[in-house]
Amino acid sequence: MTVLVTGAAGAVGRALVPLLEAREGSVVTTDAVHTSHRAHLVADLAEPSEARALVERIRPDCIVHLAGAFSGHLETDYRANVRTTQSLLSAVSDLAPTCRIVLVGSAAEYGKVAPHENPVRETHRLAPRSIYGLTKATQTSIMHLYAALYGLDVVMARAFNLTGKGLSERLLPGRLEREIDRVRSGEIDRIVLGSLEARRDLMPVERFAAELLRVADHGARDEVYHVASGAPTRMRDYVSATLEAAGLDLGVVEETGLGSGRSADVMDVWANVEKLRAL
């Protein structure tokens, strides 16, 4: 089996590729930047011609589509999250119609979740309140469209909140890791964060990669699966534990309040993971 991993230079890609390489078959990686992987190809998958050339060259049996962006800019996120998906699915429908495609969604697609709606199910309405959430919800719609019109074998793992090294600094875990490094180097003596009262569904990136493989292996076509812990964690507890592991404590944190935007609007959200556990 030949597996193509897009966005392989990201945190999830770096955790996933070794798991795939432990299996029989070959692994090809791609990203917009170079990596040290022995079978890595640089490609801009938002360009249909490049996506088509890549699929035609590799003829993959499975694609794990991790490429994407979380910039907060509509043009950037639409290109990275929507156009790459459409280009890949179009190329697969023409050149490798039996290929399994695994997409990665986001809890940001749900937007604001009322307290009584937690733990949220995969059937919950999509009502994004951020640019990123909007583009990921559009990606979900494209998945359903290509599965219905072209019969593609496409499935989605919908992520909630990942933790670990190498994550985007626009996310609290990524920003916290960066600021811890700055404190330990003496560059700063305080870590400024927004409110830590929200509760989120946290999963280490390594575990997410392993569960992603389970969805790839056993998930049903045109279905969405929450890949999450299924339990809420107050962000204050997560920050405290992360600081303690780094030899620091909450005394270095300056909490600025609720802030603005999606983080202030969506206080609590965590996943119902019955579908994942049933695989």
PyMOL commands that set and color helices and strands:
alter all, ss='L'
color gray80, all
select helices_A, chain A and resi 11-21+48-58+74-95+107-109+115-117+131-150+172-184+205-218+235-245+250-252+262-265+274-278
alter helices_A, ss='H'
color red, helices_A
select strands_A, chain A and resi 2-6+26-31+40-42+62-65+100-106+153-159+161-163+191-193+199-204+224-227+232-234+253-255+268-269
alter strands_A, ss='S'
color yellow, strands_A
deselect
rebuild
show_as cartoon
